Amino acid sequence: MELKWLEDFLAVTGRGNFSRAAEARNVTQPAFSRRLKALEMWVGVPLLDRSSYPITLTPAGALFLPVAERVVRDLRAGRDEVRQASTSGDRTIKFAMPHSLAVGFFPKWWQAINTPSTGMTAKVMADNFHDCVEMLLHGACHLLLCYRNDAVPNPLSTSGCPVIAIDSDQLVAVSAPDADGEPIYHFRSNSTSRVPFLNYAPDAFLGKVTASLLNEAAPRLNLDLRYESAFAEAVLAHTLLGAGLAWLPRSLIAADLKERRLVLAGEKLPEAELKICLYRAAQTSSPGVEDLWKAAKDLSKIKRSDAGVT
């Protein structure tokens, strides 16, 4: 038994539709259906009548519904009570974030915001974007640091979670250099040869941003996919080895660009703007989280002021 199975069951009973419930739970419909099947296997009988529209409960499902509601409610209340008791005055802040931000952006930002007077400790949990969102919504972390881009739907837009846009980044096309310091892989307007391309998994956040970027590119770029990974660090490693061209976040490759281990693959290639956002849980947080949230707001205002943004 997993708590998320019960939460899925409550979501579909409240909406009567698999696709809307799966969207509300921030999971694909096939995965959502598999989890409901797993719950029914655990109970031992069908709980949902899938032959009707909207979906209705079987007699067993109607009996099980108040049990599921009570278990979820009591578990959440007990969890919140225990956390509140154990974290009051705690200065350890739990962050969830993608690996690329954990490596490229977070260390400098944390050093700037965690002054000696605050004395906070960061506990970083690096994972894919979907699981980071799940951690925030289920209380497994205090704060979520993530990229946002207008081309990708935001699963947190209706969550009620407060957000601060703390910085910005760019997704840029880069290549390893040749012996003359020029990009090994770059585009020539009169060339018909395909360029080796290193990309992200289609369901990864940066994969969706890159797909949108390439779909809007004019003229269309002649790319030959040679490697694919959900993690920007893996794409970066292959780019450094000269395996192909890739779109990578500037914050992740800042040192590589400075030391000329990577070079821009062309001035006319499309780039994507990335917002770096900090989300917090909607419920009341510990004093340490409140202090950090205020410090993050203050630092964000300073950055906007320095950039001439009001």
C-alpha positions, 0 to 999 in steps of 0.5 A: 500500500502506498499513500499516493494510491489512496490520493489517486483514488480520491482524485478520480472519485472527485473528478469522475475522469481519468485524464483530469484526475491524472493531470491534477495529480501531475502524472501521466494517464497510463501511470495513473491507471496503473496505480489505481489498478495496484490499489484495487489489487491490494484491496482485492476487488474492483473499486471503480466502474470503468464502463460508465461516464463519468466513472462511478464507484462500485459498491465496494468502492463506495464502502472504501471511499470514507476509509480512504478519506479518513486514512489520508486525512489522519496521516497528513494531520499526523505528519504535519503535527510531527514535523511542526514539533520537530522542526520548530527552530530547526535551521536545516532547510530541505531543497528539491531541485534538478541536478543541473541547478544543484551543480551549476546554480545553487552553490553560488546562490546559497553562498550569497544568501546564507550569511554567517548571521543566518547560520542555516544548513542546506539539505539538497535532494536532486532529482527530475522535475516531476519528482521534485514537484511531488516532494514539494506537494507532499511535504518531503522538502521545504523549498523547490528550486527549478527552471520555468519556461513559457513553452512548458506547462507549469504543474504548480500554477494551481497549487497555491504554492508561493513562488519567487523568480530569483534569477534567470538562465539561458539554454545555448547551443555549444560544441567542443572546440577544434585545435583552432578553438572553433566549434567542431560542430556548427551550422553553415547556411549552405551545408546539407550535412547533418550535425551530430546532436546530443539531447535530453529525454523527451519527457525531461523539462529541458527536453521539452524546452529544447523541442519547442526551441527547435520546432520554432527555429527557422530555417529548420536545423538539420540535426542527427540525434546521437545521444539522449539522457534525462540529465543535463550533466550526462549531456554535458559530459558527452559534449565535452568529449566532442560527441556532438552539439547540445543546448545546455544551461549557461549556469551549468557550463559557465566554467567550461565556456570561460576555460574554452572547453566548450564554445558557442556553436553559432551566433544565429542559433536559437536560445531559450530563456529560463527563469530560475524559480523558488517555490515553497509549500503553501502551508505554514513553515518553520522559522528557518524557512520563513527567514530564508524566504525573506532573504531570498526575496531581498536578494531577488530585489537586489538582483532586479535593481542591479539589472535595472528591472523594477 
